[in-house]
C-alpha cells in the first residue's frame, strides 16, 4: 500500500487536529503514564471578540452609566438580578439573559472579578488575545503559551493532560506544548478502533525515526481513549448522556460552543488524565446591533456553561473554570447601536472550592476622570492575578514567576 503523509492526514480529515502545525509531534511524545483520579482540572474559557462587561454586569443607579449608553445596552435595574456582595458597597446587576449564572452565583459556586484585563491598554483583538494566551503584558518575541510554561514546571501525567476542544487547532495558550491535543468531536475517535484504520496507522509509522515513534505513541493514546468510549453490541460508540438529564443548548448560535463543552465533559469523565483544558466562544465583537446580538450570545453562553458545570457535579471539588475575554467595550455606545473596543472587562471563576456569591477586585468608577483615557472602564486587576491564584491555590504551582514572566504582583484576591 502506498501512502504519503499528506494523503494520510487528508484522509483522516477533521477527526483530530493533532496540532496547529502540519505535524503530529505535539499530540503525544512520551509513553502513557498512569492517571491520577484526584488530579485538579483547570478549564479556561476564552470569549473571543471582546465581551461587553458593562452589558453583562454593571452598577445600578450610576448616572455616568445611564448617560453614556442607550437603554438597550444597559443592564436592567431589576431587583431579581442584583448580585449580593458587590464591589465597594455598590449594587451590581447581572443581565437577565444570564439567569443560569445568577443561580450559580447565589449558590456560591461562582465568583466575579470586574474591571480586569491587560494593563498595557491595547485595543487590538489579535495583540490582546496573544498576550493573554501567552501570559504576558507586552510582546516578548517567540513566547510560548502560559499553559505550556505551566507544563514545563510539573511532571506530566495521564494520556491526555492538555486539550483544546473545538476551535481551529491548538490555541496560543498551548503554543509549544508537546502534551496538548486539539479535538473536534470525541465520537470520531471510534474510527481509530476500526481494524483497517489501525493497520494504516501502524504501516505509516512503522520506522524508528522520531516522527515514527511519536506516531506510534499517538496511536497508543488514541486506542486507549477509544477503548473508554461506551459502545453497543456492534462496537459502535454510543451517544453521550449527560448526568442529571442536563440539557445542553442546541440553538444555532451556541451549538458549536455547547457541543465543545459537552465533549469536554465526556472526556473528563473518561478519566484520561485531563489536567488543563481550553474552550473558546467567539462572536463578541458587537460594533452594531448589539441590543439583539449580545443578549442572544449571553443567554447561549450562560446556559451552556451552567449545563457543563451541572453535568460534572461529581467533579466540582477538583475542577475550576475561569472565563475571560481579551478586553471589554467602550462605556459610551456608538451610533450603530453597538460598542467599540474598550479596556477593562470581567472574569468569572466557577468551582466547588470557589468562595462564590461575591464580587472581587476594586471598582475604578465610571466618571470621566476615572475612566482609562477618559473613555473606557479602567483595569484595576491584572488578569494574571486571577490565573495565578487558581494555579497556586488549586494546582499547587510554586513557579508563577516562570509561568507569568515579569509579573510579581501575585497577591491573591481571596476567591479560593
SULCORMO-V570848 format. One record per helix or strand of 3 or more residues. SS is the DSSP state (~ for helix, > for strand). FROM is the first residue (numbers start at 1). LEN is the number of residues. If there is no record, write none. Layout:
<<SS | FROM | LEN> <SS | FROM | LEN>>
//
This chain:
<<~ | 5 | 8> <> | 41 | 7> <~ | 53 | 3> <> | 57 | 3> <~ | 63 | 6> <~ | 71 | 3> <~ | 79 | 3> <~ | 87 | 3> <> | 92 | 3> <~ | 96 | 11> <> | 110 | 8> <~ | 125 | 10> <~ | 146 | 6> <> | 162 | 4> <~ | 172 | 3> <> | 180 | 4> <~ | 186 | 8> <~ | 195 | 10> <~ | 210 | 19> <~ | 243 | 3> <~ | 255 | 15> <> | 276 | 6> <~ | 290 | 22> <~ | 313 | 6> <> | 319 | 7> <> | 345 | 7> <> | 358 | 3> <~ | 368 | 3> <~ | 383 | 11> <~ | 400 | 4>>
//
